[in-house]
Structures are given as structure tokens and as C-alpha cells.
Amino acid sequence: MILNAWPYTEIGDRSRNDDRLVAHVTDTCALCGVADGLGGHDGGDVAAAICIATVEKEFLKAPSLSTEKLLDVVSMADQAIA
């Protein structure tokens, strides 16, 4: 599989970028994700980082996540942030 990806986010008029990105490619699948840090909100950068770290960790354990498992992982990330 050939996948070309370029990370890009726009901070607008804010002083920092709270968004987080991830991209991993294996021989059989790929994970590309963006977590919007909700710039200007307290902890938005932390929440985005936790979300990406959680999803990335689970993907690296089992790269061929089913849709059901991916939804579980997103729920895990949501719980880690809460």
C-alpha cells in the first residue's frame, strides 16, 4: 500500500496550535487521525494529545481494528479525557 499524507492544521488567529495528528501505515492498513484541540479552551491541547495517544497505542497493538473495536478505542479515549 502506498499512502502519501501531509499533516496540516490551521490555528487561525490563535497564538498556538492545540490540534494533534497521527499517521501510521502498515502493509495492510493505515491510521490517520486528527484531534481538534478546540483552541482557546482550557486543556484543549491536553485532551487532543490524550485522544491521539490512546488511539495510536491501541492501533499499534492491533493494526487491523474492526469498526466495533475502533469505536471502543474512541470511547476509551473519551473516558481518559473525562
Protein Blocks (a to p, Z undefined) as FASTA:
>chain_A
ZZdddddddekjafbdfbdcdddddfkbccdddddehghiahklmmmmmmmmmmmmmmmm
mmpacfklmmmmmmmmmmmmZZ
